Amino acid sequence: MESPDRTVHVAYDPYVIPGGRTIHGRADGLNGEWSVLLGRQTSMEIVAGLTDGLTRPRSAHAPNV
């Protein structure tokens, strides 16, 4: 899956080692490029929480992680 602006890409590939989901963010003016690799045993609740967090606007008090 890919976000409409193509800044975030989510993929599942059980055949790569260690296998699982990859979430990749493209660099933009304020943020650098990043990637997350979640293994096959990662629960869907964790994947959903991460992707939900990426789709919601940041609050004014959100930490810059």
C-alpha positions as CSV (number, residue, x, y, z in Angstrom):
1,M,0.0,0.0,0.0
2,E,1.1,3.5,-0.6
3,S,-0.1,6.9,0.7
4,P,-1.8,9.2,-1.8
5,D,1.2,11.6,-1.7
6,R,3.6,8.6,-2.0
7,T,5.5,9.5,1.1
8,V,4.7,6.3,3.0
9,H,4.9,2.8,1.6
10,V,3.7,-0.3,3.4
11,A,4.6,-3.8,2.1
12,Y,4.3,-7.4,3.3
13,D,6.8,-10.0,2.1
14,P,7.0,-13.4,3.9
15,Y,9.9,-14.6,1.7
16,V,12.6,-12.2,2.8
17,I,14.6,-12.8,5.9
18,P,13.3,-12.3,8.6
19,G,10.0,-11.8,6.6
20,G,7.2,-9.5,7.6
21,R,6.0,-6.0,7.0
22,T,8.1,-3.0,5.9
23,I,7.0,0.5,6.4
24,H,9.1,3.1,4.6
25,G,8.8,6.9,4.8
26,R,10.3,9.1,2.1
27,A,12.3,12.2,3.1
28,D,10.7,15.6,2.9
29,G,11.7,19.1,3.9
30,L,11.6,18.6,7.7
31,N,12.0,14.8,8.1
32,G,14.7,12.4,6.9
33,E,14.0,9.0,5.2
34,W,13.1,6.2,7.6
35,S,12.1,2.5,7.6
36,V,10.5,0.1,10.0
37,L,10.7,-3.7,9.7
38,L,8.1,-5.7,11.6
39,G,8.6,-9.4,11.8
40,R,6.0,-12.0,11.0
41,Q,5.1,-12.4,14.7
42,T,4.2,-8.7,15.1
43,S,0.5,-8.5,15.9
44,M,-1.9,-6.7,13.5
45,E,-2.8,-4.3,16.4
46,I,0.7,-3.0,16.5
47,V,0.8,-2.6,12.7
48,A,-2.6,-0.9,12.8
49,G,-1.5,1.5,15.6
50,L,1.6,2.5,13.7
51,T,-0.1,3.1,10.4
52,D,-3.0,4.9,12.1
53,G,-0.5,7.2,13.8
54,L,1.1,8.0,10.4
55,T,-2.3,9.1,9.0
56,R,-3.3,11.4,11.8
57,P,-2.2,15.0,11.9
58,R,0.4,15.7,14.6
59,S,-0.8,17.7,17.6
60,A,1.1,20.9,18.5
61,H,2.5,19.1,21.6
62,A,3.6,15.9,19.9
63,P,7.3,15.1,20.6
64,N,9.7,15.1,17.7
65,V,11.0,11.5,17.8
